[in-house]
Amino acid sequence: MIGRLYLFRRRAVREGSGVEVATLRAASPLGRTVRRFFRSPAGRAGTAGLVLVCLVVVLAPVITRHSPDSINLLAENEPPSTAHWLGTDSLGRGVFTRTLYGGRASLEVGVLAVLIEMAIGTVLGGLAGFMRGAWDTIIMRLTDVVMTFPPIVIMLVVAALLGPGLRNTILVIGFLNWPVLCRLVRAKMLSVRESGFIEASRALGTARLKILVRHALPNTVDVLIVFATLGMAQAILLEAGLSFLGLGVQPPTPSWGNLISPASNLQVLQSFPWQWVPAGVAIVITVLSINFIGDGLRDALDPRSGQ
């Protein structure tokens, strides 16, 4: 009898293993997070929009046959046509082509600037919240000093001192936007450091720095993910602002920021809307998509979410 029960149980487990594995995978924290994210309308819309933008930007050489820097003075300021879907600018360059290639610079600024912000903010916030004492005092006072200055004004001054360009734009945005993340990571670390597994590691004699790197910082992933999405959107907007003022990415390298800069001319603003509207629409779609992804991730990473 026992033998038959054992064989029956073994066969049932073997036959239902696929279902059980799928159930376990779906029940894992990562599976629940992904499921909650894609159940969110904001998450789905944001993902679809950002994937579409990235595909169009990456496949720009395939989508358009024109070069973004080719000048044709005989075709300047032409309206949209079959030759140039979004018309041409004052130098006869295709606006559609430059908008596609301009997305590369803008997305590069967004990604790299956020990586710099996350590196600085995570390290300083982790040290301040976990080590406390002198570390906390020094880092928080430094953060307070940086946060007292108007960010836009400081960025303009630093960009003017360093000179315009893609690399300097990334550095300016990355090195001046870390204080917010630093405070978020510190707040998270203050609660994590009192957790039971941290106390157990201390009791086993594990070095404090090792506990910070291996056990404490991984528990700030939810904060980092949400900040990365929202920070990327902010970086793209800041690049657009700096480039619009002539202190960001410089022509002939296209970016969405310097593509809307001709709108500062009243004649272009009124008579040639096709020269600046496409880049503005691209910025709006990209920033909205990233913000929607951030909202979806925030809800999906919330353990109290009922989704």
C-alpha positions in Angstrom: 0.0 0.0 0.0 2.8 2.4 1.0 4.6 1.5 -2.2 1.6 2.2 -4.4 1.0 5.5 -2.7 4.7 6.4 -3.2 4.5 5.5 -6.9 1.3 7.4 -7.4 2.8 10.5 -5.7 5.9 10.3 -7.8 3.9 10.0 -11.0 1.7 12.9 -10.1 4.7 15.1 -9.3 6.3 14.1 -12.6 3.2 14.7 -14.7 2.4 18.0 -13.0 6.0 19.3 -12.7 5.5 21.7 -15.6 2.5 23.3 -13.9 4.3 23.4 -10.5 7.4 25.0 -12.0 5.3 27.6 -13.8 3.4 28.3 -10.6 6.6 28.7 -8.6 8.1 31.0 -11.2 4.9 33.1 -11.3 4.9 33.2 -7.5 8.5 34.4 -7.3 9.1 38.0 -6.3 10.4 38.9 -9.7 7.5 37.1 -11.4 5.0 39.0 -9.2 6.7 42.3 -10.0 6.7 41.7 -13.7 3.0 40.6 -13.7 2.0 43.7 -11.7 3.9 46.0 -14.0 2.3 44.7 -17.2 -1.1 44.7 -15.6 -0.7 48.4 -15.1 -2.0 50.5 -18.1 0.8 53.1 -17.5 3.4 50.4 -17.5 2.2 48.9 -20.8 1.8 52.2 -22.5 5.2 53.5 -21.3 7.0 50.3 -22.4 5.3 50.4 -25.9 6.2 54.0 -26.4 9.8 53.7 -25.2 10.5 50.6 -27.2 9.0 52.2 -30.3 11.2 55.3 -29.8 14.4 53.2 -29.3 13.7 51.1 -32.3 13.2 54.1 -34.6 16.3 55.7 -33.3 18.5 52.6 -33.5 17.2 51.8 -37.0 17.6 55.3 -38.3 20.1 54.3 -41.1 17.6 51.7 -42.3 14.5 54.0 -42.1 16.0 57.0 -43.9 18.5 57.0 -46.8 19.6 60.6 -46.2 22.6 61.7 -44.1 21.7 64.0 -41.1 24.6 66.3 -42.0 24.2 66.6 -45.8 23.6 70.2 -46.8 21.5 71.2 -49.9 21.1 75.0 -50.2 18.8 74.5 -53.1 16.2 72.7 -50.9 16.3 75.0 -47.8 13.1 75.6 -45.8 11.0 73.2 -47.9 7.7 72.0 -46.5 7.1 68.3 -46.0 7.1 66.3 -49.3 7.8 62.8 -50.6 11.5 63.6 -50.8 11.6 64.9 -47.2 8.7 63.7 -45.1 9.1 66.4 -42.5 10.5 69.1 -44.7 14.0 70.7 -44.6 15.8 73.2 -42.4 17.5 76.5 -43.3 20.5 74.5 -44.7 18.4 72.0 -46.7 18.9 69.1 -44.3 16.0 66.7 -43.8 14.2 67.3 -40.6 12.9 63.7 -40.4 16.5 62.3 -40.7 17.9 64.7 -38.1 15.1 64.0 -35.7 15.8 60.3 -35.9 19.6 60.7 -35.4 19.0 63.4 -32.8 17.3 60.9 -30.6 20.6 59.0 -30.3 22.3 62.0 -28.6 19.3 62.8 -26.4 18.9 59.1 -25.2 22.7 58.8 -24.7 22.6 61.9 -22.4 19.7 60.5 -20.5 21.2 57.0 -19.9 24.8 58.1 -19.1 23.8 61.1 -17.0 21.6 58.8 -14.9 24.3 56.3 -14.5 26.6 59.0 -13.1 23.9 60.2 -10.7 23.2 56.7 -9.5 26.9 55.9 -8.9 27.4 59.0 -6.8 24.0 59.1 -5.0 24.1 55.3 -4.2 27.6 55.3 -2.8 27.2 58.5 -0.7 23.6 57.7 0.4 24.6 54.2 1.4 27.6 55.4 3.4 25.6 58.1 5.1 22.6 55.9 6.1 24.5 52.7 7.0 27.7 54.1 8.7 26.0 57.1 10.4 28.2 59.2 12.7 30.7 61.4 11.0 30.0 59.9 7.6 26.3 60.9 7.8 27.1 64.4 9.0 29.7 65.2 6.4 27.8 63.7 3.4 24.4 65.2 4.4 25.9 68.7 4.9 27.6 68.4 1.4 24.2 67.3 0.0 22.5 70.3 1.7 25.0 72.7 0.2 24.6 71.3 -3.3 20.8 71.4 -3.0 20.7 75.1 -1.9 21.9 76.2 -5.4 19.3 76.7 -8.1 20.1 73.6 -10.4 19.3 75.3 -13.7 21.5 78.3 -12.9 24.4 76.2 -11.8 24.1 74.0 -14.9 24.2 77.0 -17.1 27.2 78.4 -15.3 29.1 75.1 -15.3 28.2 74.4 -19.0 29.4 77.9 -19.9 32.7 77.3 -18.1 33.3 73.8 -19.4 32.1 74.6 -22.9 29.3 73.1 -24.8 29.3 69.5 -26.2 27.8 66.1 -25.8 30.4 64.9 -23.2 30.2 68.0 -21.1 26.4 68.0 -21.1 26.4 64.5 -19.7 28.9 65.4 -17.0 27.1 68.6 -16.0 23.8 66.9 -15.6 25.2 63.8 -14.0 27.4 65.5 -11.4 24.7 68.0 -10.3 21.6 65.8 -10.0 22.8 63.2 -7.4 21.6 64.8 -4.1 18.0 63.7 -4.5 19.0 60.0 -4.9 21.5 60.3 -2.1 18.7 61.3 0.3 16.4 58.6 -1.0 19.1 55.9 -0.6 20.0 57.2 2.9 16.4 57.1 4.0 16.0 53.5 2.7 19.3 52.5 4.4 18.2 53.8 7.8 15.4 51.2 7.8 17.4 48.4 6.2 20.3 48.7 8.7 17.9 47.7 11.6 16.7 44.6 9.8 17.2 41.2 11.3 19.5 39.8 8.6 21.8 42.9 9.1 21.9 42.2 12.9 22.7 38.6 12.2 25.6 39.5 9.9 27.0 41.9 12.6 26.7 39.1 15.1 28.7 36.8 12.9 31.5 39.4 12.8 31.1 40.4 9.2 32.9 43.6 8.3 30.6 46.7 8.1 31.7 47.6 4.5 31.0 44.0 3.4 27.6 44.1 5.0 26.9 47.4 3.2 27.9 46.1 -0.2 26.6 42.5 -0.1 23.4 42.8 2.0 22.3 46.4 2.6 22.7 48.1 -0.9 20.9 45.3 -2.8 17.8 46.2 -0.8 17.7 49.7 -2.3 17.1 48.3 -5.8 13.4 49.4 -5.8 14.5 53.0 -5.1 17.2 52.9 -7.8 14.9 51.5 -10.5 12.2 54.1 -10.0 14.8 56.9 -9.8 16.5 55.7 -12.9 13.4 56.0 -15.0 12.4 59.4 -13.7 16.0 60.7 -13.7 16.4 59.7 -17.3 13.3 61.7 -18.3 14.6 64.7 -16.4 18.1 64.4 -18.0 16.5 64.4 -21.5 14.6 67.6 -20.6 17.7 69.3 -19.2 19.7 68.4 -22.3 16.9 69.9 -24.4 17.0 73.1 -22.3 20.8 73.4 -22.4 20.9 72.7 -26.1 18.1 75.2 -26.8 20.2 77.9 -25.1 23.3 76.9 -27.1 25.1 75.3 -24.1 24.4 71.6 -24.8 25.0 69.4 -27.8 26.4 71.5 -30.6 25.6 71.4 -34.3 26.2 69.7 -36.7 25.6 66.9 -34.2 21.8 66.7 -34.0 19.9 66.3 -30.7 16.3 67.0 -29.9 17.4 70.0 -27.9 19.3 71.8 -30.6 16.6 70.8 -33.2 14.0 72.9 -31.3 16.4 75.9 -30.9 15.4 77.5 -34.2 12.0 78.1 -32.6 13.7 81.0 -30.8 13.4 82.8 -34.1 10.0 84.3 -34.5 9.9 83.7 -38.3 10.8 80.1 -37.9 8.3 79.7 -35.1 5.5 81.0 -37.2 6.4 80.1 -40.8 8.4 76.9 -40.5 6.8 74.8 -37.8 8.0 71.5 -39.3 11.5 72.5 -38.3 10.9 72.3 -34.6 7.6 70.5 -33.9 8.9 66.9 -34.7 11.7 67.2 -32.2 9.3 68.6 -29.6 6.8 65.8 -30.2 9.6 63.2 -29.9 10.7 64.7 -26.5 7.1 64.7 -25.2 6.5 61.1 -26.3 9.8 59.9 -24.8 9.5 61.7 -21.5 5.8 60.6 -21.1 6.8 57.0 -21.8 9.6 57.0 -19.3 7.4 58.6 -16.7 4.7 56.0 -17.3 7.2 53.3 -16.9 8.3 54.9 -13.6 4.8 55.0 -12.4 4.2 51.3 -13.3 7.5 50.2 -11.6 6.6 52.2 -8.5 3.3 50.4 -8.2 4.8 47.0 -9.1 7.6 47.2 -6.6 5.2 48.3 -3.8 4.5 45.1 -1.7 1.2 46.6 -0.6 -0.1 46.8 -4.2 -3.1 44.6 -4.7 -2.4 44.0 -8.4 
